[in-house]
Amino acid sequence: MKRTSLYYTTVLIFAAITATAVSKKQAAAQAANDSIGYYNRGLALQRALDYPGAVEFYRQAISLDPHFANAYNSLCVAYAKLNMGEEAIEACRRAVSLNPDLEIAHYNLGLVFADAHRHRDAIESLLIAVHINPNDRFAQYSLGREYTESGRQEEALVPLKRAIALEPNYSAAYNQLGIAQDELGQYEAAIQSFAKAITIKAGQAESHNNLGVAYYHAGHYAEAVEPLKQAILLKPNFALYYTHLGQVYLKLNRYEDAVTSLTRALYLDPQDALTYNSLGCAFAELKRYKQALASLQQATILNPSLAEAYFNSGVINLALKEKSKAMEEYSRLRTLNPAVANKLYEMIYRNRILRVSNQPTAMDD
């Protein structure tokens, strides 16, 4: 998911250079005017995507006027574009220390903290930004996103709805609101939010995928198919969308279709243990047990802590009347997940017939 882009002061700062300096006061004024010139040249280079060049001119501006908060803010943006995260943070911090009311700098500081996965710091900066300017829809959206990233979905709802109130056609805000609602178990509301995001901007694969996920979580499996297919059509080389579609097909008992989708997912991302587990489930339902066991073994190689894969291997071995091999899986599970181990134990010793378990964890991503 993309974050809202960093932005910088878009209005150039102009100032006329007056008479030749003859005093310290006039010299200071001359330096300030020169710093504005360097700053404007930096902005021009930044618009031309010449970020290294912009950095040099911003530095020149700051050397002439060490209290130039806007220059520090724009320097922060240029550093961020160059993936120089620590330098970007320091520049934005300097900007807000010089001008605590410079909302744009608090906003940008929040985004560079977010890019560094420092979500608590990002929230703190974004809260200041929306306090200074409650009508900044980008800051409201970014605050809601950071709350969601921090597991604070309930708190995310207010700024996301505020962003939408400020901009009713804000597709990204509807999509992010849907994510928060889905994670809160408000699946029907999430479906509406994702559908609105798609109505506004139909070409976003992520929104189509998320709509399919919300339908899945709501138990509307048949309805989940088309948005997931649309996500794949828009982004055909993204493995997770095929995994999601495969998991939906499993719920619909369309096992051959599940195998096709999950196999494609693994072609694109051969390191996904959960997808191997799901593929093992699909093969097992088709009674292709040898392929099922091979898939589940690969799942445990990639993720030795994936309890579901050991459980599913145990179920299949019981179906093949390989009780000793099922016991081996039970022994592994006792340490990993006692609750899942007990389920397998009941199958082995009490003849309870359970089916393989497709844990749809990937659908939560």
N, C-alpha and C positions, 0 to 999 in steps of 0.2 A: 504494500500500500504506500502510495506516495504521501509524503507530508506536503503541507502547503509550502510553497517555495519561499525562501528568504526574500525579503524585499528591502530596498534602500530608498533614501530620499530621492524622489524623482524630479523635484523642482530645483533647477540649478540656482546656486547662490551667486548673485552678481554684486559687485561693489566697484565704484569708480576709484581709481588711484589719483590722488590729488598731488599737491606740491611736493617737491623734494624734501626729505626729512631733515629737520634742523634741530630737533630736540628728541629726548628719549620718548616722550609721549607720541610725537609724530612718527618716530621710528617704529614704535610698537604698532601704530595704526598701519604703517606701510607693510610691516610683516604680516599683519592680519589680512590685508588685501592680497598680498602675494600668496598666502596660504589658501585663500578662497580660489585663486586662479589654479593652483595645483589640485585642489579638491575637485574643481569642475572638470579638469582634464582627466582626473581619475575616474569620475563618473562616466565620461565619454568612452574611455577605454573599457570600463566595466560593461557598458551597453554593447560594445563591440566584442564582448566575451574575452577580452585580453585581461585576464585576472592578474597575472604577474605584473603587467604594466600598471594596472590600477593600484596594486599594492604599493609600488614605488612612489607614485604620485601622492597617495594618501599619507605615506610616511613623510614625504617632503612637506605636505601641508601641516602635519602634526609637529614636525620639527620647528616650523615657524610659529605655530600657535598650539602649544601643548594643552590648551583648554578647549580645543575644537571637538566637541562631543559628536557632531554629525560625521566628522571625518573618521573618528574611532568606530562609529557604527557601520559606516560603509566599508572600512577596513575589515571589520568582523565578517561582513557578507563575502568579501573577496577571499578571505582566508577560508571560509566555509566552502566556497566553490572549488578551492584548491585542496579540499580535504585536510586542511590544517586545523583540526578541531580545537586543540589546546590554545593555539594562537587566536582563533576566532573567539573563544570564550574570554580570553584575557582582554581582547579589544572591546568586546561588548560590555564587559565589566567596567572597563575604564570609561566608556561612554555614559553608562548610567550613574557612575560615581560623579562625573562632571555635571550631568544634567539628570537628576532623578525623575524629572517629568517627561523625559524623552521616551514616549510610549513605544515607538518603533524599535528602540534599542532593547527594551525589556522583552518585546516580542521575539526579536532575533536571538536574544540570549536564550530564551526558552527553547527555540528550535535547535540551536546548536547543542544545548544540554540534551534535548531529545535524541539527536543524532548520536550522542555519546552514551545513550541508554541511561542517562542520569534523570530518571523520570521525576523524582521528588524535586530536584532543582528546577527542572523544566516547568513543573506545575507552579512553583513559587514565583518564577519570573512571569509566567503567563497570567497568573492572578493579579500581579501588579499591572500588567499591560491592560487587562480588561477593567481594572479599577480606574485607571487613568482615562481610558476610552472604552466605555461599555458597548459602543457601536462599531467596534472593529470586528467584523464577522470572521476574519481570518484568525484573530487571536482567540475568539470564542470557540471556533472549530478546533483549533490546535489544543486548547485547554481540554475540551471534551475528549479528544483523541488520547491525550496523555493520561487523563483519568482512566480511560478504558485500558490503556497499556499497563497501568498500575493496578488493575483489578478493582478499580473503584467505579464500577459501571453505573451505580445509582447516581453518583455525583456527576457523571458524564452527561446525563440526560439534560440537565438545565442549560449548560453552555451550548450544547449541540442544537437544542430547540431554539435558543436565542440566536444562533447563527442562521438558522432557517428563517426565523422571523425577520431578520435583517435582510436576508437574500432568499426569497422563496424558491428560486431556481438553483439552489446550491446543491448540486448532485452529490458532491463528496460528503457534505454534512448529512444528507439523508442516508448515505451508505454507512457512515460511521455511527449514526444513531441506530441503524438497524443492527450493527454489530453489538452495540451495548445492550440493546433490547434482547437480542438472541442469547447473549451470555447471561442475562437475567432470567431467562426462561419465558420471556414475553414474545413467544414465537409468532403469534398472529400479528402483533404490532410490528415485529421485525419484517415480516413478509410485506406489509404495507409500505414500510420505509424503503426497502430494497426495490419494490415495484415502482415507487415514486422516483427513486434515483435513476432507474432505467428509463422511465418516461421522459425525464429531463435530458438524459445523456445515454442513448441506447448503446453506444459503442464501447462501454466499459466492461471488459470481461469479468472483472472482480465483482461487480454488482450482480451480474447474472449468476456467477458461482455462489455468491452469498445468498441470493434468493433460493437457489436449489438447496443449500445447506439448511436454511430456515424451514423450508418445506419438509426436509428430511427430519429435522428435530421435532416438527409439529406432527409427524407421523403421516404426512401427505406424500407418500413415496411416489405415486404416479405423477403428481404435479411437479416433482423435483426433476424429472428427466429432462424436460425441454430447456429450462434455464441452464442446466449444466451442459447440455449439448451446445447451446448458444455460446457459453463461456469458452468451450473448446473450439468452436468455429472462429471466435475472435482471437483466441490465443492458443493455437494448436500444439504448441511445443511446451506447454506447462503441465508437468506431470500430475500435480495435485488435483487438477480438474478431472482427469481420467480416473484417479483413485476415488474421488467422490462419486462419480457416475457409476463406477463399479460397485461401490458399497450400496448405492440405491438399487441397482439391479439385483444384488443379493437379497435385499428386503422384498423385492418383487418376484423372487424365485426365478429370475431370468439368468440362470447360472452360466450359460454359454456366453451371453452378452457381458456378464461380469468378468469372465475370463478374458475376453477380448479387451475390455477397457483396462483391466488391471495389468495385463501383459504390456499394453502400450505405455501405461504409467511407469512400469519398471524399465522399459526400454529407454525412457527419457530420464529416469532417476533410479538407477539400480541399487542405490544405497538405502532405500526406504523400507525398513523392517515391517512397519504396519501394513504396507501394501502387500508384502510377501505373505503376511498372516491372512489378509483378506483373500488373496489368491488361493492360499491353501484351503480356506473355507469353501471357495467356489469349486475347486477340484474335488473336495470331499463330498459336497452335495451331488456332484456328478458321478460319484463312486470311482473317481480316478485317483485312488488312494496313493499310489506310488508318487505321482506328481504332487499330490497334496503334501505328503511327508517331506518331499524335497523342498517345496516352497517354505514349509514351516521350519525346516532345519536352517534354511538360509536366513529366515527371520531371526532365529536365535543367534546365529553367527553375527549378524549385524547389530543385534541388541540382546545381549545375554540376559537382560533383566525383563524381557517381554513375557510375562507370565501366561498370557493368553495363547501364545504359540506353543508352549510346553503342554498346556491343557489340551489344546486341539490335537497335538500329536498323540497324547494319551488316549483321547476319544477314538481317534482313527485306529490306533493299535488295538484297542479293545474290539473294534469292529472287525479287525483282521484276526481276532482271537490270539493276539500277542500280549498276553497278560503281563509277562515279565517286563516287556518293553514299556507297557503302560505304567508299571510300578517304578521304572526308572524315571519317567517324567514326574510321577508323584513325588519321588524323593527330591528332585530338583525344586519342585514347587513348594515344598514344606518350608524352605528357607526364604524363597522369593515372595510368596504370597500364600499364607496359611489358609485364607478363605477359599481361594481358588483350588488349593490342594485338597481341601475337604470335599469340594464338589466332585473332584476326580476320584477321591477315595470312595465316595458313595456309589459311584458307578462301578468301581472295581469290586467292592465287597458286598454291595447291596443290590446289584443288578439294576440300578436305576439308569434308564437310557436318557442321556442328554445329547443334544446336538453340538456340533462345533460352534465356537463363539467368535463371531466377527465383531471385534471391539472397534467401534467407529471413531476412534480418537482423532484421526486425521480430519474428520469433518468439523472439528472445533477450531481448526487453524484459521 
